[in-house]
Amino acid sequence: MPPLYLGAPDRWMRLTAALAEDGTAAGLKYALSLLGLIAPHLRLPMVEPSQAAKAAIARALMAGVDDARDRRFDLD
């Protein structure tokens, strides 16, 4: 296992698919807002992802976080 393990590839593939579900950058912005990295506001012409897309993004993001949470990160 590499020193920094970020989770099973299928979990990150699900996140990538969820981010692209609406076909815009709105999904990525929503994910970044869930992580507290940006404000959850969008400017026109971008609109919020659908409720289904938001739920898929949140599930996929949390699956990756849960996978990495219990691992020891050795950055040396």
Sequence and secondary structure as in RCSB ss.txt:
>XXXX:A:sequence
MPPLYLGAPDRWMRLTAALAEDGTAAGLKYALSLLGLIAPHLRLPMVEPSQAAKAAIARALMAGVDDARDRRFDL
D
>XXXX:A:secstr
  SS    HHHHHHHHHHHTTTSSTHHHHHHHHHTTSS S   TT     HHHHHHHHHHHHHHHHHHHTS    
 
